Amino acid sequence: MESLAGGDVHMVEADVLLRGGEGGKGEPILAHPPDTDSDITLQEWLALMVDTNKGIKLDFKRSLAVALSVMIW
């Protein structure tokens, strides 16, 4: 991840969507609309970020993504 290598970067922002839509069973992923799929889940990304000294900002694109994301960590 390019943003983790930069020494001048203090914060990393990620857009969070649900894979599978808003049906209540989607998995939180990192993607920016109109994309609806990704190669990394929020849980995988958080596991990478915990080993850095970077702050994070999560930009939730749908309210249901917040509820499902809070249960991850």
C-alpha angles and dihedrals in degrees: 000000000000096000093057093058096055112099092201094055114099101167133037121202125205132184113225123208133160121255106224095029132258098318092115095253100076124124118235109249137171109254140125121229132287084038113087100183137048143185092237132052124215089248092055092047093049089051089055094046096050090070093055134075092233126117118229136219119195118204106199111204095193131029094233089059088064094055094048093044095053089060092058103071 
